[in-house]
Amino acid sequence: MKMNNNEEKIIIFDTTLRDGEQCPGATLNIDEKLAIAKQLARLGVDVIEAGFAFASPGDFQAVSKIAEIVGTENGPIICSLARAIKGDIEAAASALKPAVKGRIHTFISTSDIHLEYQLRKSRSEVLAIAEEMVAYAKSFMADVEFSPMDAVRSDPEFLYQVLERAIASGATTVNIPDTVGYTTPSEFGALIKGIKENVPNIDSAIISVHGHNDLGLAVANFLEAVKNGARQLECTINGIGERAGNAALEELVMALHVRRQYFNPFLGRPAESEESLTNIDTRQIYKTSRLVSNLTGMLVQPNKAIVGANAFAHESGIHQDGVLKNKLTYEIMDAKLIGLSDNQIVLGKHSGRNAFRTRLKELGFELSESELNKAFVRFKEVADKKKEISDWDLEAIVNDEIQQAPDLFRLELVQVSSGDRARPTATVTLRTPEGEELTDAAIGTGPVDAVYKAINRVVNVPNQLIEFSVQSVTEGIDALGEVTIRLRYESQVFAGHAANTDIIVASAQAYVNALNRLYAYLQHSQKQEQVTA
């Protein structure tokens, strides 16, 4: 990506919704994917890999919806992954049609171990397939990315041939994946340098990198790749992804920002240049991290770089003394850079609708009138329980309201009794889709278990609870508790999310949200069967 003054910027390719979602337990529904995609656009990512359109009808719909709503004139490029197979490429092209700027990302393995045991094809066959399928993708879309899967373990001379053919066939980006997280920084840098020197038409394409964190080296590998000519980084929010995850977007972006004087010369800039090396709005990083964490249920470890709870905390007396005198003694970046603020308290129970709307706009939320109404009602409810409302509380309230499940069953009452000498008991009242109020009670191993058993008795829909997570939005005894749960029904996974100052109530609401999604799915399936019959 070139700037007007001929300086280069690093393209940030976010694959949270594709590779990140392949993380065990991180399955997202279409509405959740859309919410993340909207936030990624606010964050300023250049490319959103929205999914693998051919993989399932759900993936196709998600890619198509994101292409339509987020893939606007001023929005990011929307990308779909596709194997080097005609059916995959056709599905990707079809799903991406609504996007103003679309990209097909096609791939095929090039390492000998993959050729022998996975593809069962010769090198010459892979060369021909890569050439043909890139050209086929190009017939649908001008922007085509090609990945030689397991590039790091491929014979370099063969890799050069594949890349040359792919570029000649129309690939505008060639991505070099460390598919198994095997390489080290010096090796990866040398590989990128070798590609720059040995692929004759490499200047006709952007070099991209993709890598997994199995050895904890993904970010370091990418930074070395940048020094040797890579100009697109494929990463995920919070580093989520298969196995040990992907290179973390927030770590890459902040490393390039904090150390831009070091990296500037590698991008043809004066060392002293203060211009950002990416298009990312760093002030959106923390909010994006929390949204992805909440919706995937993948909690961020406290000592995680950049976005962990302890990233800007100091307990050592020497450190505390130094930070109080001058933050630069022990902090290499200001917390405000990633969207954290020292002054989070902005609203209270006497705050009006206009102040609420204005603050949400400042936080980057663009709500419809109906969404604003729902969020404002919740804000007033929370403000009656909490004296001080922080930005993080506001974000939790808004995310909770605008990501609601279909309003089928509605929780009207939840009451629990528990203690170290008592059997945890819960009573719940739900309003059914037909408007009838039903009450039931149950005993469980704990109060939440009792609540869920009581709800199940009312709803009476078979399901398996596969994940339950709780985290605090802010510090303090009156903090909002956010609950994320996942239910499995046959091969489908349904998520529920809720926030409340009472974690038992939040747990009940999250469970009902997930059950409503499951119930809506079953209703839709029954209608489909009736139509087919």
C-alpha positions as CSV (number, residue, x, y, z in Angstrom):
1,M,0.0,0.0,0.0
2,K,1.5,3.3,-1.2
3,M,1.0,6.7,0.4
4,N,1.0,10.0,-1.6
5,N,4.5,10.7,-0.6
6,N,5.7,7.3,-1.9
7,E,6.1,5.9,1.6
8,E,4.7,2.5,2.2
9,K,2.2,1.3,4.8
10,I,1.7,-2.2,6.2
11,I,-1.6,-3.7,5.1
12,I,-3.5,-5.3,8.0
13,F,-5.4,-8.4,6.9
14,D,-7.7,-9.6,9.8
15,T,-8.7,-13.2,9.7
16,T,-10.5,-13.3,13.1
17,L,-13.7,-14.3,11.4
18,R,-12.1,-17.2,9.4
19,D,-9.0,-18.6,11.0
20,G,-9.8,-17.2,14.4
21,E,-13.2,-18.8,14.4
22,Q,-11.6,-22.2,13.9
23,C,-10.3,-22.0,17.5
24,P,-12.0,-24.7,19.5
25,G,-15.2,-23.3,21.1
26,A,-15.1,-20.0,19.3
27,T,-17.9,-20.6,16.8
28,L,-19.8,-17.5,16.0
29,N,-23.3,-17.0,14.5
30,I,-24.0,-14.6,11.6
31,D,-25.1,-11.7,13.9
32,E,-22.0,-12.0,16.0
33,K,-19.7,-12.1,13.0
34,L,-21.4,-9.0,11.7
35,A,-20.9,-7.2,15.0
36,I,-17.2,-8.1,14.9
37,A,-16.9,-7.1,11.2
38,K,-18.4,-3.7,12.0
39,Q,-15.9,-3.1,14.8
40,L,-13.0,-4.3,12.6
41,A,-14.0,-1.6,10.1
42,R,-14.0,1.0,12.9
43,L,-10.6,-0.3,13.9
44,G,-9.4,0.4,10.4
45,V,-8.3,-3.0,9.2
46,D,-7.6,-3.0,5.4
47,V,-8.9,-6.5,4.7
48,I,-11.5,-8.6,6.5
49,E,-11.4,-12.3,5.7
50,A,-15.1,-12.9,6.5
51,G,-15.1,-16.7,6.2
52,F,-14.9,-19.7,4.0
53,A,-18.0,-19.4,1.8
54,F,-18.0,-22.9,0.5
55,A,-17.6,-24.5,3.9
56,S,-21.3,-24.3,4.9
57,P,-24.5,-22.3,4.2
58,G,-23.9,-20.4,7.4
59,D,-20.5,-19.4,6.3
60,F,-21.8,-18.3,2.9
61,Q,-24.5,-16.2,4.4
62,A,-22.1,-14.6,6.9
63,V,-19.6,-13.6,4.1
64,S,-22.5,-12.3,2.0
65,K,-24.0,-10.3,4.8
66,I,-20.7,-8.8,5.8
67,A,-19.9,-8.0,2.1
68,E,-23.2,-6.2,1.9
69,I,-23.2,-4.2,5.2
70,V,-19.5,-3.7,5.9
71,G,-18.0,-3.9,2.3
72,T,-19.0,-0.3,1.4
73,E,-17.2,2.2,-0.7
74,N,-15.2,3.5,2.3
75,G,-15.1,0.2,4.1
76,P,-12.4,-2.5,4.0
77,I,-11.8,-5.2,1.4
78,I,-14.0,-8.2,2.1
79,C,-12.3,-11.5,1.5
80,S,-13.4,-15.2,1.3
81,L,-11.1,-18.2,1.5
82,A,-11.4,-20.8,-1.2
83,R,-9.5,-24.0,-1.9
84,A,-8.0,-24.2,-5.4
85,I,-11.2,-25.9,-6.6
86,K,-13.8,-24.4,-9.0
87,G,-16.7,-24.9,-6.6
88,D,-15.0,-23.1,-3.8
89,I,-14.0,-20.2,-6.0
90,E,-17.5,-19.9,-7.4
91,A,-19.0,-19.9,-3.9
92,A,-16.6,-17.2,-2.8
93,A,-17.3,-15.0,-5.8
94,S,-21.0,-15.4,-5.3
95,A,-20.9,-14.5,-1.6
96,L,-18.7,-11.5,-2.2
97,K,-20.9,-9.9,-4.9
98,P,-22.4,-7.3,-2.6
99,A,-19.0,-5.9,-1.6
100,V,-17.7,-2.8,-3.3
101,K,-14.2,-4.3,-2.9
102,G,-14.0,-8.0,-2.8
103,R,-11.1,-10.5,-2.8
104,I,-10.9,-14.2,-3.4
105,H,-8.2,-15.9,-1.4
106,T,-7.3,-19.3,-2.9
107,F,-4.8,-21.8,-1.7
108,I,-3.1,-25.2,-2.3
109,S,-0.4,-27.1,-0.4
110,T,3.2,-26.9,-1.7
111,S,5.3,-28.9,0.8
112,D,6.3,-32.4,-0.1
113,I,4.8,-33.8,3.0
114,H,1.4,-32.3,2.1
115,L,1.7,-33.3,-1.5
116,E,2.5,-36.9,-0.6
117,Y,0.1,-37.5,2.3
118,Q,-2.7,-35.0,1.9
119,L,-3.1,-34.0,-1.8
120,R,-1.5,-37.1,-3.3
121,K,-0.3,-35.1,-6.2
122,S,3.0,-34.4,-8.0
123,R,4.7,-31.0,-8.1
124,S,3.8,-30.5,-11.7
125,E,0.1,-31.2,-11.0
126,V,0.2,-28.6,-8.2
127,L,1.8,-26.1,-10.5
128,A,-0.9,-26.6,-13.1
129,I,-3.7,-26.4,-10.5
130,A,-2.3,-23.2,-9.0
131,E,-2.0,-21.5,-12.4
132,E,-5.5,-22.6,-13.5
133,M,-7.4,-21.8,-10.3
134,V,-5.8,-18.4,-9.8
135,A,-6.8,-17.5,-13.4
136,Y,-10.3,-18.9,-12.7
137,A,-10.6,-16.7,-9.6
138,K,-9.3,-13.7,-11.6
139,S,-12.2,-14.2,-14.1
140,F,-14.6,-13.3,-11.3
141,M,-12.6,-10.7,-9.4
142,A,-9.6,-8.4,-10.0
143,D,-8.3,-8.8,-6.5
144,V,-7.0,-12.4,-6.0
145,E,-4.7,-13.7,-3.2
146,F,-2.8,-16.9,-3.5
147,S,-1.4,-19.0,-0.7
148,P,1.0,-21.9,-1.0
149,M,-0.1,-23.8,2.1
150,D,2.8,-25.0,4.4
151,A,5.2,-22.7,2.4
152,V,7.7,-22.7,5.3
153,R,8.3,-26.4,4.9
154,S,8.3,-26.3,1.1
155,D,11.3,-26.6,-1.1
156,P,12.2,-22.9,-1.8
157,E,13.0,-23.6,-5.5
158,F,9.6,-25.1,-6.0
159,L,7.9,-22.4,-4.0
160,Y,9.5,-19.7,-6.3
161,Q,8.0,-21.5,-9.3
162,V,4.5,-21.7,-7.8
163,L,4.6,-18.0,-6.8
164,E,5.8,-17.0,-10.3
165,R,3.0,-18.9,-12.0
166,A,0.4,-17.6,-9.6
167,I,1.4,-14.0,-10.2
168,A,1.6,-14.5,-13.9
169,S,-2.0,-15.9,-13.7
170,G,-3.3,-12.8,-12.0
171,A,-2.6,-13.0,-8.2
172,T,-2.2,-9.5,-6.8
173,T,-1.1,-10.8,-3.4
174,V,0.9,-13.9,-2.6
175,N,0.7,-15.0,1.0
176,I,3.5,-17.0,2.7
177,P,2.0,-19.1,5.5
178,D,3.7,-20.7,8.4
179,T,0.8,-23.2,8.6
180,V,2.2,-25.3,11.4
181,G,4.0,-22.5,13.4
182,Y,7.4,-24.1,12.8
183,T,9.7,-21.4,11.7
184,T,12.0,-18.9,13.6
185,P,12.4,-15.2,12.8
186,S,15.8,-15.4,11.0
187,E,14.5,-18.3,8.9
188,F,11.3,-16.6,8.0
189,G,13.1,-13.3,7.1
190,A,15.5,-15.3,4.9
191,L,12.5,-17.0,3.2
192,I,10.9,-13.7,2.4
193,K,14.2,-12.3,1.2
194,G,14.7,-15.3,-1.1
195,I,11.3,-14.8,-2.6
196,K,12.0,-11.2,-3.3
197,E,15.3,-12.1,-5.0
198,N,14.2,-15.3,-6.9
199,V,10.7,-14.7,-8.1
200,P,11.1,-12.7,-11.3
201,N,7.6,-11.0,-11.3
202,I,7.4,-10.5,-7.5
203,D,7.1,-6.7,-7.8
204,S,3.7,-7.3,-9.5
205,A,2.3,-8.6,-6.2
206,I,2.2,-7.7,-2.5
207,I,4.0,-10.2,-0.3
208,S,1.8,-11.3,2.7
209,V,2.5,-13.5,5.7
210,H,0.3,-15.7,7.8
211,G,1.6,-17.6,10.8
212,H,0.6,-19.7,13.8
213,N,2.0,-19.3,17.3
214,D,2.8,-22.9,18.2
215,L,6.3,-21.9,19.4
216,G,5.3,-18.4,20.5
217,L,7.2,-16.8,17.7
218,A,4.4,-15.6,15.3
219,V,4.7,-11.9,16.0
220,A,8.5,-12.0,15.9
221,N,8.4,-13.9,12.7
222,F,6.1,-11.3,11.1
223,L,8.2,-8.3,12.2
224,E,11.3,-10.0,10.6
225,A,9.3,-10.6,7.4
226,V,8.4,-6.9,7.3
227,K,12.1,-6.0,7.4
228,N,12.6,-8.3,4.4
229,G,9.8,-7.0,2.2
230,A,6.4,-8.4,3.5
231,R,3.8,-5.7,3.3
232,Q,0.6,-7.5,4.4
233,L,0.2,-9.1,7.8
234,E,-2.5,-11.7,8.3
235,C,-3.5,-11.7,12.0
236,T,-6.4,-12.1,14.5
237,I,-7.7,-10.1,17.4
238,N,-6.3,-11.5,20.7
239,G,-4.3,-13.9,18.6
240,I,-7.1,-16.5,18.6
241,G,-7.0,-19.3,16.1
242,E,-6.3,-23.0,15.6
243,R,-4.0,-24.7,18.1
244,A,-1.9,-22.0,19.8
245,G,-3.5,-19.3,17.7
246,N,-2.3,-16.7,15.1
247,A,-0.1,-13.7,15.2
248,A,-2.0,-11.1,17.4
249,L,-3.1,-8.0,15.5
250,E,-2.8,-5.8,18.6
251,E,0.8,-6.9,19.2
252,L,1.9,-6.4,15.6
253,V,0.3,-3.0,15.3
254,M,1.6,-1.6,18.6
255,A,5.1,-3.0,17.9
256,L,5.1,-1.2,14.6
257,H,3.8,1.9,16.3
258,V,6.0,2.1,19.3
259,R,9.1,1.1,17.4
260,R,8.3,3.0,14.1
261,Q,11.7,4.8,14.2
262,Y,13.3,1.3,14.0
263,F,11.0,0.0,11.2
264,N,10.8,3.3,9.2
265,P,13.9,2.7,7.1
266,F,12.7,-0.8,6.0
267,L,9.7,1.0,4.5
268,G,11.6,3.7,2.7
269,R,10.9,6.4,5.3
270,P,13.2,8.7,7.2
271,A,14.0,7.1,10.6
272,E,12.5,10.1,12.5
273,S,9.2,10.0,10.7
274,E,6.2,10.0,13.1
275,E,3.7,8.8,10.5
276,S,1.8,5.6,11.4
277,L,3.0,2.5,9.7
278,T,-0.6,1.1,9.5
279,N,-4.1,2.4,8.9
280,I,-5.3,1.1,12.3
281,D,-7.0,3.5,14.8
282,T,-5.2,2.2,17.9
283,R,-7.8,3.8,20.2
284,Q,-10.2,1.1,19.0
285,I,-7.9,-1.8,20.0
286,Y,-9.0,-2.5,23.5
287,K,-12.7,-2.2,22.6
288,T,-12.2,-4.7,19.7
289,S,-10.4,-7.1,22.0
290,R,-13.2,-7.1,24.5
291,L,-15.9,-7.5,21.9
292,V,-14.1,-10.6,20.4
293,S,-13.4,-12.0,23.8
294,N,-17.1,-11.6,24.9
295,L,-18.6,-13.1,21.7
296,T,-16.2,-16.0,21.4
297,G,-16.0,-16.7,25.1
298,M,-12.2,-16.8,24.8
299,L,-11.0,-14.9,27.8
300,V,-7.8,-12.8,27.5
301,Q,-5.1,-13.9,29.9
302,P,-4.2,-11.1,32.4
303,N,-0.6,-10.9,31.4
304,K,-1.4,-10.8,27.6
305,A,0.6,-8.1,25.8
306,I,-1.2,-4.9,25.0
307,V,-4.8,-5.9,26.0
308,G,-4.3,-8.0,29.1
309,A,-5.7,-6.7,32.4
310,N,-2.2,-6.4,33.8
311,A,-0.6,-4.8,30.7
312,F,-0.5,-1.4,32.3
313,A,-0.6,-2.4,36.0
314,H,2.4,-2.0,38.3
315,E,2.8,-3.8,41.7
316,S,6.5,-3.5,42.3
317,G,7.3,-0.6,44.6
318,I,10.2,0.5,42.5
319,H,8.0,0.4,39.3
320,Q,5.2,2.3,41.1
321,D,7.6,5.0,42.3
322,G,9.1,5.4,38.8
323,V,5.7,5.6,37.0
324,L,4.4,8.2,39.5
325,K,7.4,10.4,38.7
326,N,7.4,9.8,35.0
327,K,5.4,7.1,33.1
328,L,8.2,6.6,30.6
329,T,10.4,5.1,33.3
330,Y,8.5,1.8,33.1
331,E,5.8,2.3,30.4
332,I,6.8,2.3,26.7
333,M,3.3,3.3,25.6
334,D,0.4,5.3,26.9
335,A,-2.7,3.3,27.8
336,K,-4.8,5.9,26.0
337,L,-3.2,4.8,22.7
338,I,-5.2,1.6,22.8
339,G,-8.5,3.2,24.0
340,L,-8.0,3.0,27.8
341,S,-8.6,6.2,29.7
342,D,-7.7,7.4,33.2
343,N,-11.1,9.1,33.4
344,Q,-13.7,6.5,32.6
345,I,-16.6,7.9,34.7
346,V,-18.8,9.9,32.3
347,L,-22.4,9.2,33.1
348,G,-24.7,8.5,36.0
349,K,-28.4,7.9,36.7
350,H,-29.3,11.6,36.1
351,S,-27.7,11.7,32.7
352,G,-30.1,12.3,29.9
353,R,-30.7,10.6,26.5
354,N,-28.7,13.2,24.6
355,A,-25.6,12.8,26.8
356,F,-26.0,9.0,26.4
357,R,-26.2,9.2,22.6
358,T,-23.3,11.6,22.4
359,R,-21.0,9.5,24.6
360,L,-21.8,6.4,22.5
361,K,-20.9,8.2,19.3
362,E,-17.6,9.2,20.9
363,L,-17.0,5.5,21.7
364,G,-17.7,4.6,18.1
365,F,-21.2,3.2,18.3
366,E,-23.6,4.2,15.5
367,L,-27.0,2.9,16.7
368,S,-30.4,3.0,15.1
369,E,-33.2,4.7,16.9
370,S,-34.7,1.4,18.2
371,E,-31.2,0.1,19.3
372,L,-30.6,3.4,21.1
373,N,-34.0,3.1,22.9
374,K,-33.2,-0.4,24.1
375,A,-29.7,0.5,25.2
376,F,-30.9,3.7,27.0
377,V,-33.5,1.7,29.0
378,R,-30.7,-0.8,30.1
379,F,-28.4,2.1,30.9
380,K,-31.1,3.6,33.3
381,E,-31.5,0.1,34.9
382,V,-27.8,-0.3,35.5
383,A,-27.4,3.4,36.7
384,D,-30.0,2.7,39.4
385,K,-27.7,-0.1,40.7
386,K,-24.3,1.6,40.1
387,K,-23.4,5.1,41.2
388,E,-20.7,5.4,38.5
389,I,-21.0,4.3,34.9
390,S,-17.7,3.7,33.0
391,D,-17.1,3.6,29.3
392,W,-16.6,-0.2,29.6
393,D,-20.0,-0.5,31.3
394,L,-21.6,1.5,28.4
395,E,-19.9,-0.8,25.9
396,A,-21.1,-3.9,27.7
397,I,-24.7,-2.5,27.9
398,V,-24.7,-1.7,24.2
399,N,-23.2,-5.0,23.1
400,D,-25.6,-6.8,25.2
401,E,-28.6,-5.0,23.8
402,I,-27.8,-4.9,20.1
403,Q,-26.7,-8.6,19.9
404,Q,-29.8,-10.0,21.5
405,A,-31.3,-13.3,20.3
406,P,-34.8,-13.6,18.9
407,D,-37.3,-12.6,21.6
408,L,-39.1,-15.9,22.0
409,F,-38.8,-17.0,25.6
410,R,-38.4,-14.1,28.0
411,L,-37.0,-14.3,31.5
412,E,-39.5,-12.7,33.9
413,L,-38.1,-13.9,37.3
414,V,-35.1,-15.7,38.7
415,Q,-34.7,-16.4,42.4
416,V,-32.1,-18.6,44.0
417,S,-31.3,-20.0,47.4
418,S,-27.8,-21.4,48.2
419,G,-25.1,-21.7,50.9
420,D,-22.6,-24.1,52.4
421,R,-25.3,-25.9,54.4
422,A,-28.1,-25.6,51.8
423,R,-29.0,-27.4,48.6
424,P,-28.9,-24.8,45.8
425,T,-32.4,-24.2,44.6
426,A,-33.7,-21.9,41.8
427,T,-37.1,-20.7,40.8
428,V,-37.6,-19.2,37.3
429,T,-40.6,-17.7,35.5
430,L,-40.5,-17.5,31.7
431,R,-42.9,-16.0,29.2
432,T,-43.4,-18.3,26.3
433,P,-43.6,-17.3,22.6
434,E,-47.4,-17.6,22.9
435,G,-47.4,-15.1,25.9
436,E,-48.0,-17.7,28.6
437,E,-46.1,-17.4,31.9
438,L,-44.6,-20.6,33.2
439,T,-42.8,-21.1,36.5
440,D,-40.7,-24.1,37.6
441,A,-38.0,-24.9,40.1
442,A,-35.0,-27.1,40.3
443,I,-32.1,-28.2,42.5
444,G,-28.6,-28.1,41.2
445,T,-24.9,-28.5,42.2
446,G,-24.7,-24.7,42.4
447,P,-27.1,-21.8,41.9
448,V,-26.3,-21.4,38.2
449,D,-26.8,-25.1,37.6
450,A,-30.1,-25.0,39.4
451,V,-31.2,-22.0,37.3
452,Y,-30.3,-23.8,34.1
453,K,-32.1,-26.9,35.1
454,A,-35.2,-24.9,36.0
455,I,-35.1,-23.1,32.7
456,N,-34.7,-26.4,30.8
457,R,-37.8,-27.8,32.5
458,V,-39.8,-24.8,31.1
459,V,-38.3,-24.6,27.6
460,N,-38.0,-28.4,27.2
461,V,-35.6,-28.2,24.3
462,P,-32.7,-30.8,24.3
463,N,-29.3,-29.2,24.4
464,Q,-25.8,-29.7,25.8
465,L,-24.0,-26.9,27.7
466,I,-20.5,-26.9,26.3
467,E,-19.1,-23.6,27.6
468,F,-19.8,-21.2,30.5
469,S,-17.6,-18.2,31.2
470,V,-17.9,-15.1,33.4
471,Q,-15.8,-12.0,33.5
472,S,-16.0,-8.6,35.2
473,V,-16.4,-5.5,33.1
474,T,-14.7,-3.2,35.6
475,E,-13.2,-3.4,39.1
476,G,-15.4,-3.1,42.2
477,I,-18.1,-5.0,44.0
478,D,-20.8,-3.5,41.9
479,A,-19.1,-4.3,38.6
480,L,-21.2,-5.6,35.7
481,G,-20.6,-9.3,35.2
482,E,-20.5,-10.6,31.6
483,V,-21.6,-14.2,30.9
484,T,-21.0,-16.0,27.7
485,I,-22.3,-19.5,27.1
486,R,-22.5,-22.0,24.3
487,L,-25.0,-24.8,23.8
488,R,-24.7,-27.7,21.3
489,Y,-27.7,-29.3,19.6
490,E,-26.6,-32.1,17.3
491,S,-23.8,-30.5,15.2
492,Q,-24.9,-26.9,15.7
493,V,-23.5,-24.5,18.4
494,F,-25.6,-21.6,19.8
495,A,-24.2,-18.8,21.8
496,G,-25.8,-16.6,24.5
497,H,-24.4,-13.4,26.0
498,A,-25.6,-11.1,28.8
499,A,-24.3,-8.5,31.3
500,N,-25.8,-7.6,34.7
501,T,-24.6,-6.5,38.1
502,D,-26.0,-9.8,39.4
503,I,-24.1,-12.7,37.8
504,I,-26.9,-15.2,38.5
505,V,-29.3,-13.0,36.5
506,A,-26.7,-12.5,33.8
507,S,-26.2,-16.3,33.6
508,A,-29.9,-16.9,33.3
509,Q,-30.3,-14.2,30.6
510,A,-27.4,-15.6,28.6
511,Y,-28.8,-19.1,28.8
512,V,-32.2,-17.9,27.6
513,N,-30.6,-16.0,24.8
514,A,-28.8,-19.2,23.6
515,L,-32.0,-21.2,23.9
516,N,-33.9,-18.7,21.9
517,R,-31.4,-19.0,19.1
518,L,-31.7,-22.8,19.3
519,Y,-35.5,-22.6,19.4
520,A,-35.6,-20.2,16.3
521,Y,-33.3,-22.7,14.5
522,L,-35.6,-25.6,15.2
523,Q,-38.6,-23.6,14.1
524,H,-36.9,-22.7,10.8
525,S,-35.8,-26.3,10.3
526,Q,-39.4,-27.5,10.8
527,K,-40.7,-24.9,8.2
528,Q,-38.0,-26.0,5.7
529,E,-39.1,-29.7,6.1
530,Q,-42.7,-28.7,5.6
531,V,-41.9,-26.8,2.4
532,T,-39.8,-29.8,1.1
533,A,-42.6,-32.2,1.9
